[in-house]
Amino acid sequence: MDDEISEKDRAWVTEHHHRALLLKVNPRHGLTDADYLELDAWLRAT
């Protein structure tokens, strides 16, 4: 989870992790209910 995710970040995660969730968080709002739902769905799928 981060407020900025670049292609460089995506490439690093792809190279170093089999499964990972890159979740962009709006710094003005922080984690929202939708973010928690996405995280929960990802955790249940892994």
PQR file with spaces between the fields and no chain letter, atoms N, CA, C, O and H, PARSE charges and radii, in Angstrom:
ATOM       1  N    MET     1       0.847   -1.160    0.000 -0.4000 1.5000
ATOM       2  CA   MET     1       0.000    0.000    0.000 -0.0000 2.0000
ATOM       3  C    MET     1       0.894    1.225    0.000  0.5500 1.7000
ATOM       4  O    MET     1       1.844    1.327    0.776 -0.5500 1.4000
ATOM       5  N    ASP     2       0.572    2.137   -0.876 -0.4000 1.5000
ATOM       6  CA   ASP     2       1.358    3.360   -0.991 -0.0000 2.0000
ATOM       7  C    ASP     2       0.515    4.391   -1.708  0.5500 1.7000
ATOM       8  O    ASP     2      -0.485    4.059   -2.345 -0.5500 1.4000
ATOM       9  H    ASP     2      -0.199    2.054   -1.507  0.4000 1.0000
ATOM      10  N    ASP     3       0.924    5.650   -1.601 -0.4000 1.5000
ATOM      11  CA   ASP     3       0.194    6.694   -2.302 -0.0000 2.0000
ATOM      12  C    ASP     3       0.764    6.930   -3.699  0.5500 1.7000
ATOM      13  O    ASP     3       0.148    7.630   -4.504 -0.5500 1.4000
ATOM      14  H    ASP     3       1.736    5.920   -1.084  0.4000 1.0000
ATOM      15  N    GLU     4       1.925    6.360   -3.995 -0.4000 1.5000
ATOM      16  CA   GLU     4       2.502    6.456   -5.328 -0.0000 2.0000
ATOM      17  C    GLU     4       3.069    5.093   -5.717  0.5500 1.7000
ATOM      18  O    GLU     4       3.923    4.543   -5.022 -0.5500 1.4000
ATOM      19  H    GLU     4       2.425    5.792   -3.342  0.4000 1.0000
ATOM      20  N    ILE     5       2.594    4.566   -6.816 -0.4000 1.5000
ATOM      21  CA   ILE     5       3.083    3.289   -7.330 -0.0000 2.0000
ATOM      22  C    ILE     5       3.466    3.516   -8.786  0.5500 1.7000
ATOM      23  O    ILE     5       2.634    3.889   -9.613 -0.5500 1.4000
ATOM      24  H    ILE     5       1.900    5.013   -7.381  0.4000 1.0000
ATOM      25  N    SER     6       4.739    3.284   -9.082 -0.4000 1.5000
ATOM      26  CA   SER     6       5.239    3.523  -10.435 -0.0000 2.0000
ATOM      27  C    SER     6       5.485    2.207  -11.167  0.5500 1.7000
ATOM      28  O    SER     6       5.374    1.127  -10.586 -0.5500 1.4000
ATOM      29  H    SER     6       5.415    2.981   -8.410  0.4000 1.0000
ATOM      30  N    GLU     7       5.815    2.313  -12.436 -0.4000 1.5000
ATOM      31  CA   GLU     7       6.166    1.129  -13.218 -0.0000 2.0000
ATOM      32  C    GLU     7       7.410    0.459  -12.642  0.5500 1.7000
ATOM      33  O    GLU     7       7.540   -0.764  -12.696 -0.5500 1.4000
ATOM      34  H    GLU     7       5.905    3.190  -12.909  0.4000 1.0000
ATOM      35  N    LYS     8       8.321    1.253  -12.093 -0.4000 1.5000
ATOM      36  CA   LYS     8       9.520    0.702  -11.453 -0.0000 2.0000
ATOM      37  C    LYS     8       9.113   -0.171  -10.259  0.5500 1.7000
ATOM      38  O    LYS     8       9.676   -1.247  -10.056 -0.5500 1.4000
ATOM      39  H    LYS     8       8.216    2.247  -12.050  0.4000 1.0000
ATOM      40  N    ASP     9       8.149    0.285   -9.484 -0.4000 1.5000
ATOM      41  CA   ASP     9       7.641   -0.506   -8.357 -0.0000 2.0000
ATOM      42  C    ASP     9       7.015   -1.808   -8.849  0.5500 1.7000
ATOM      43  O    ASP     9       7.271   -2.877   -8.294 -0.5500 1.4000
ATOM      44  H    ASP     9       7.691    1.158   -9.649  0.4000 1.0000
ATOM      45  N    ARG    10       6.202   -1.710   -9.883 -0.4000 1.5000
ATOM      46  CA   ARG    10       5.543   -2.893  -10.430 -0.0000 2.0000
ATOM      47  C    ARG    10       6.574   -3.906  -10.934  0.5500 1.7000
ATOM      48  O    ARG    10       6.433   -5.107  -10.701 -0.5500 1.4000
ATOM      49  H    ARG    10       5.995   -0.842  -10.334  0.4000 1.0000
ATOM      50  N    ALA    11       7.595   -3.427  -11.614 -0.4000 1.5000
ATOM      51  CA   ALA    11       8.640   -4.321  -12.136 -0.0000 2.0000
ATOM      52  C    ALA    11       9.372   -5.012  -10.992  0.5500 1.7000
ATOM      53  O    ALA    11       9.639   -6.212  -11.070 -0.5500 1.4000
ATOM      54  H    ALA    11       7.709   -2.452  -11.803  0.4000 1.0000
ATOM      55  N    TRP    12       9.701   -4.277   -9.930 -0.4000 1.5000
ATOM      56  CA   TRP    12      10.422   -4.861   -8.789 -0.0000 2.0000
ATOM      57  C    TRP    12       9.569   -5.933   -8.125  0.5500 1.7000
ATOM      58  O    TRP    12      10.064   -7.014   -7.806 -0.5500 1.4000
ATOM      59  H    TRP    12       9.485   -3.303   -9.867  0.4000 1.0000
ATOM      60  N    VAL    13       8.304   -5.642   -7.919 -0.4000 1.5000
ATOM      61  CA   VAL    13       7.408   -6.611   -7.274 -0.0000 2.0000
ATOM      62  C    VAL    13       7.267   -7.854   -8.142  0.5500 1.7000
ATOM      63  O    VAL    13       7.299   -8.973   -7.629 -0.5500 1.4000
ATOM      64  H    VAL    13       7.902   -4.764   -8.178  0.4000 1.0000
ATOM      65  N    THR    14       7.113   -7.673   -9.448 -0.4000 1.5000
ATOM      66  CA   THR    14       6.993   -8.811  -10.352 -0.0000 2.0000
ATOM      67  C    THR    14       8.233   -9.695  -10.295  0.5500 1.7000
ATOM      68  O    THR    14       8.128  -10.920  -10.340 -0.5500 1.4000
ATOM      69  H    THR    14       7.088   -6.764   -9.865  0.4000 1.0000
ATOM      70  N    GLU    15       9.397   -9.080  -10.199 -0.4000 1.5000
ATOM      71  CA   GLU    15      10.651   -9.833  -10.174 -0.0000 2.0000
ATOM      72  C    GLU    15      10.897  -10.542   -8.842  0.5500 1.7000
ATOM      73  O    GLU    15      11.506  -11.611   -8.821 -0.5500 1.4000
ATOM      74  H    GLU    15       9.482   -8.085  -10.162  0.4000 1.0000
ATOM      75  N    HIS    16      10.439   -9.972   -7.744 -0.4000 1.5000
ATOM      76  CA   HIS    16      10.798  -10.481   -6.421 -0.0000 2.0000
ATOM      77  C    HIS    16       9.694  -11.210   -5.663  0.5500 1.7000
ATOM      78  O    HIS    16       9.967  -11.843   -4.643 -0.5500 1.4000
ATOM      79  H    HIS    16       9.944   -9.104   -7.761  0.4000 1.0000
ATOM      80  N    HIS    17       8.469  -11.133   -6.136 -0.4000 1.5000
ATOM      81  CA   HIS    17       7.367  -11.745   -5.401 -0.0000 2.0000
ATOM      82  C    HIS    17       6.465  -12.527   -6.345  0.5500 1.7000
ATOM      83  O    HIS    17       6.125  -12.065   -7.434 -0.5500 1.4000
ATOM      84  H    HIS    17       8.247  -10.619   -6.964  0.4000 1.0000
ATOM      85  N    HIS    18       6.090  -13.709   -5.906 -0.4000 1.5000
ATOM      86  CA   HIS    18       5.179  -14.524   -6.722 -0.0000 2.0000
ATOM      87  C    HIS    18       3.786  -13.901   -6.748  0.5500 1.7000
ATOM      88  O    HIS    18       3.175  -13.766   -7.809 -0.5500 1.4000
ATOM      89  H    HIS    18       6.367  -14.085   -5.022  0.4000 1.0000
ATOM      90  N    ARG    19       3.302  -13.532   -5.596 -0.4000 1.5000
ATOM      91  CA   ARG    19       1.980  -12.894   -5.499 -0.0000 2.0000
ATOM      92  C    ARG    19       2.112  -11.656   -4.626  0.5500 1.7000
ATOM      93  O    ARG    19       2.663  -11.708   -3.527 -0.5500 1.4000
ATOM      94  H    ARG    19       3.798  -13.641   -4.735  0.4000 1.0000
ATOM      95  N    ALA    20       1.607  -10.567   -5.124 -0.4000 1.5000
ATOM      96  CA   ALA    20       1.654   -9.331   -4.353 -0.0000 2.0000
ATOM      97  C    ALA    20       0.509   -8.431   -4.786  0.5500 1.7000
ATOM      98  O    ALA    20       0.052   -8.485   -5.927 -0.5500 1.4000
ATOM      99  H    ALA    20       1.159  -10.525   -6.017  0.4000 1.0000
ATOM     100  N    LEU    21       0.069   -7.631   -3.884 -0.4000 1.5000
ATOM     101  CA   LEU    21      -0.977   -6.653   -4.179 -0.0000 2.0000
ATOM     102  C    LEU    21      -0.361   -5.271   -4.075  0.5500 1.7000
ATOM     103  O    LEU    21       0.148   -4.886   -3.023 -0.5500 1.4000
ATOM     104  H    LEU    21       0.440   -7.587   -2.957  0.4000 1.0000
ATOM     105  N    LEU    22      -0.408   -4.534   -5.157 -0.4000 1.5000
ATOM     106  CA   LEU    22      -0.004   -3.132   -5.127 -0.0000 2.0000
ATOM     107  C    LEU    22      -1.283   -2.315   -5.045  0.5500 1.7000
ATOM     108  O    LEU    22      -2.056   -2.249   -6.001 -0.5500 1.4000
ATOM     109  H    LEU    22      -0.822   -4.846   -6.012  0.4000 1.0000
ATOM     110  N    LEU    23      -1.492   -1.709   -3.918 -0.4000 1.5000
ATOM     111  CA   LEU    23      -2.733   -0.976   -3.665 -0.0000 2.0000
ATOM     112  C    LEU    23      -2.401    0.496   -3.467  0.5500 1.7000
ATOM     113  O    LEU    23      -1.745    0.875   -2.496 -0.5500 1.4000
ATOM     114  H    LEU    23      -0.864   -1.763   -3.142  0.4000 1.0000
ATOM     115  N    LYS    24      -2.864    1.320   -4.405 -0.4000 1.5000
ATOM     116  CA   LYS    24      -2.625    2.761   -4.315 -0.0000 2.0000
ATOM     117  C    LYS    24      -3.661    3.374   -3.371  0.5500 1.7000
ATOM     118  O    LYS    24      -4.866    3.182   -3.531 -0.5500 1.4000
ATOM     119  H    LYS    24      -3.396    1.013   -5.194  0.4000 1.0000
ATOM     120  N    VAL    25      -3.162    4.110   -2.392 -0.4000 1.5000
ATOM     121  CA   VAL    25      -4.019    4.740   -1.387 -0.0000 2.0000
ATOM     122  C    VAL    25      -3.974    6.249   -1.580  0.5500 1.7000
ATOM     123  O    VAL    25      -2.900    6.842   -1.687 -0.5500 1.4000
ATOM     124  H    VAL    25      -2.183    4.267   -2.262  0.4000 1.0000
ATOM     125  N    ASN    26      -5.137    6.855   -1.623 -0.4000 1.5000
ATOM     126  CA   ASN    26      -5.214    8.303   -1.756 -0.0000 2.0000
ATOM     127  C    ASN    26      -4.776    8.928   -0.430  0.5500 1.7000
ATOM     128  O    ASN    26      -5.409    8.687    0.598 -0.5500 1.4000
ATOM     129  H    ASN    26      -6.009    6.373   -1.536  0.4000 1.0000
ATOM     130  N    PRO    27      -3.701    9.729   -0.433 -0.5600 1.5000
ATOM     131  CA   PRO    27      -3.204   10.291    0.820  0.2800 2.0000
ATOM     132  C    PRO    27      -4.181   11.250    1.490  0.5500 1.7000
ATOM     133  O    PRO    27      -4.084   11.490    2.694 -0.5500 1.4000
ATOM     134  N    ARG    28      -5.105   11.791    0.738 -0.4000 1.5000
ATOM     135  CA   ARG    28      -6.095   12.708    1.330 -0.0000 2.0000
ATOM     136  C    ARG    28      -7.180   11.961    2.102  0.5500 1.7000
ATOM     137  O    ARG    28      -7.796   12.507    3.018 -0.5500 1.4000
ATOM     138  H    ARG    28      -5.184   11.596   -0.239  0.4000 1.0000
ATOM     139  N    HIS    29      -7.404   10.694    1.714 -0.4000 1.5000
ATOM     140  CA   HIS    29      -8.492    9.925    2.328 -0.0000 2.0000
ATOM     141  C    HIS    29      -8.006    8.777    3.194  0.5500 1.7000
ATOM     142  O    HIS    29      -8.753    8.269    4.030 -0.5500 1.4000
ATOM     143  H    HIS    29      -6.903   10.250    0.971  0.4000 1.0000
ATOM     144  N    GLY    30      -6.755    8.364    3.001 -0.4000 1.5000
ATOM     145  CA   GLY    30      -6.255    7.205    3.732 -0.0000 2.0000
ATOM     146  C    GLY    30      -6.949    5.952    3.232  0.5500 1.7000
ATOM     147  O    GLY    30      -7.521    5.942    2.142 -0.5500 1.4000
ATOM     148  H    GLY    30      -6.148    8.777    2.322  0.4000 1.0000
ATOM     149  N    LEU    31      -6.897    4.903    4.026 -0.4000 1.5000
ATOM     150  CA   LEU    31      -7.545    3.649    3.635 -0.0000 2.0000
ATOM     151  C    LEU    31      -9.056    3.808    3.733  0.5500 1.7000
ATOM     152  O    LEU    31      -9.591    4.252    4.749 -0.5500 1.4000
ATOM     153  H    LEU    31      -6.432    4.911    4.911  0.4000 1.0000
ATOM     154  N    THR    32      -9.722    3.438    2.662 -0.4000 1.5000
ATOM     155  CA   THR    32     -11.184    3.545    2.620 -0.0000 2.0000
ATOM     156  C    THR    32     -11.797    2.149    2.768  0.5500 1.7000
ATOM     157  O    THR    32     -11.089    1.143    2.763 -0.5500 1.4000
ATOM     158  H    THR    32      -9.288    3.077    1.836  0.4000 1.0000
ATOM     159  N    ASP    33     -13.112    2.110    2.898 -0.4000 1.5000
ATOM     160  CA   ASP    33     -13.806    0.821    2.958 -0.0000 2.0000
ATOM     161  C    ASP    33     -13.515    0.005    1.703  0.5500 1.7000
ATOM     162  O    ASP    33     -13.333   -1.210    1.780 -0.5500 1.4000
ATOM     163  H    ASP    33     -13.687    2.928    2.902  0.4000 1.0000
ATOM     164  N    ALA    34     -13.472    0.667    0.546 -0.4000 1.5000
ATOM     165  CA   ALA    34     -13.187   -0.032   -0.711 -0.0000 2.0000
ATOM     166  C    ALA    34     -11.780   -0.639   -0.692  0.5500 1.7000
ATOM     167  O    ALA    34     -11.571   -1.743   -1.195 -0.5500 1.4000
ATOM     168  H    ALA    34     -13.620    1.654    0.483  0.4000 1.0000
ATOM     169  N    ASP    35     -10.822    0.082   -0.114 -0.4000 1.5000
ATOM     170  CA   ASP    35      -9.455   -0.448    0.000 -0.0000 2.0000
ATOM     171  C    ASP    35      -9.442   -1.699    0.878  0.5500 1.7000
ATOM     172  O    ASP    35      -8.802   -2.696    0.542 -0.5500 1.4000
ATOM     173  H    ASP    35     -10.991    0.979    0.295  0.4000 1.0000
ATOM     174  N    TYR    36     -10.140   -1.638    1.986 -0.4000 1.5000
ATOM     175  CA   TYR    36     -10.195   -2.807    2.877 -0.0000 2.0000
ATOM     176  C    TYR    36     -10.871   -3.993    2.197  0.5500 1.7000
ATOM     177  O    TYR    36     -10.455   -5.135    2.388 -0.5500 1.4000
ATOM     178  H    TYR    36     -10.660   -0.828    2.258  0.4000 1.0000
ATOM     179  N    LEU    37     -11.906   -3.732    1.408 -0.4000 1.5000
ATOM     180  CA   LEU    37     -12.573   -4.811    0.686 -0.0000 2.0000
ATOM     181  C    LEU    37     -11.636   -5.435   -0.348  0.5500 1.7000
ATOM     182  O    LEU    37     -11.606   -6.656   -0.504 -0.5500 1.4000
ATOM     183  H    LEU    37     -12.244   -2.804    1.253  0.4000 1.0000
ATOM     184  N    GLU    38     -10.875   -4.600   -1.052 -0.4000 1.5000
ATOM     185  CA   GLU    38      -9.926   -5.119   -2.039 -0.0000 2.0000
ATOM     186  C    GLU    38      -8.834   -5.937   -1.355  0.5500 1.7000
ATOM     187  O    GLU    38      -8.462   -7.008   -1.835 -0.5500 1.4000
ATOM     188  H    GLU    38     -10.899   -3.608   -0.925  0.4000 1.0000
ATOM     189  N    LEU    39      -8.326   -5.436   -0.244 -0.4000 1.5000
ATOM     190  CA   LEU    39      -7.305   -6.158    0.511 -0.0000 2.0000
ATOM     191  C    LEU    39      -7.854   -7.489    1.034  0.5500 1.7000
ATOM     192  O    LEU    39      -7.178   -8.515    0.953 -0.5500 1.4000
ATOM     193  H    LEU    39      -8.629   -4.566    0.146  0.4000 1.0000
ATOM     194  N    ASP    40      -9.057   -7.471    1.561 -0.4000 1.5000
ATOM     195  CA   ASP    40      -9.682   -8.694    2.061 -0.0000 2.0000
ATOM     196  C    ASP    40      -9.855   -9.724    0.934  0.5500 1.7000
ATOM     197  O    ASP    40      -9.560  -10.904    1.121 -0.5500 1.4000
ATOM     198  H    ASP    40      -9.606   -6.638    1.627  0.4000 1.0000
ATOM     199  N    ALA    41     -10.326   -9.280   -0.218 -0.4000 1.5000
ATOM     200  CA   ALA    41     -10.508  -10.191   -1.353 -0.0000 2.0000
ATOM     201  C    ALA    41      -9.189  -10.775   -1.789  0.5500 1.7000
ATOM     202  O    ALA    41      -9.117  -11.962   -2.107 -0.5500 1.4000
ATOM     203  H    ALA    41     -10.565   -8.321   -0.370  0.4000 1.0000
ATOM     204  N    TRP    42      -8.135   -9.969   -1.813 -0.4000 1.5000
ATOM     205  CA   TRP    42      -6.820  -10.457   -2.210 -0.0000 2.0000
ATOM     206  C    TRP    42      -6.285  -11.472   -1.196  0.5500 1.7000
ATOM     207  O    TRP    42      -5.742  -12.509   -1.577 -0.5500 1.4000
ATOM     208  H    TRP    42      -8.193   -9.005   -1.554  0.4000 1.0000
ATOM     209  N    LEU    43      -6.439  -11.174    0.072 -0.4000 1.5000
ATOM     210  CA   LEU    43      -5.962  -12.091    1.110 -0.0000 2.0000
ATOM     211  C    LEU    43      -6.690  -13.440    1.040  0.5500 1.7000
ATOM     212  O    LEU    43      -6.073  -14.491    1.211 -0.5500 1.4000
ATOM     213  H    LEU    43      -6.880  -10.332    0.381  0.4000 1.0000
ATOM     214  N    ARG    44      -7.975  -13.405    0.794 -0.4000 1.5000
ATOM     215  CA   ARG    44      -8.755  -14.649    0.720 -0.0000 2.0000
ATOM     216  C    ARG    44      -8.363  -15.468   -0.516  0.5500 1.7000
ATOM     217  O    ARG    44      -8.483  -16.693   -0.512 -0.5500 1.4000
ATOM     218  H    ARG    44      -8.477  -12.552    0.655  0.4000 1.0000
ATOM     219  N    ALA    45      -7.896  -14.797   -1.565 -0.4000 1.5000
ATOM     220  CA   ALA    45      -7.532  -15.482   -2.807 -0.0000 2.0000
ATOM     221  C    ALA    45      -6.121  -16.063   -2.768  0.5500 1.7000
ATOM     222  O    ALA    45      -5.773  -16.902   -3.599 -0.5500 1.4000
ATOM     223  H    ALA    45      -7.798  -13.802   -1.568  0.4000 1.0000
ATOM     224  N    THR    46      -5.309  -15.623   -1.810 -0.4000 1.5000
ATOM     225  CA   THR    46      -3.923  -16.110   -1.752 -0.0000 2.0000
ATOM     226  C    THR    46      -3.781  -17.270   -0.820  0.5500 1.7000
ATOM     227  O    THR    46      -2.682  -17.798   -0.655 -0.5500 1.4000
ATOM     228  H    THR    46      -5.592  -14.942   -1.135  0.4000 1.0000
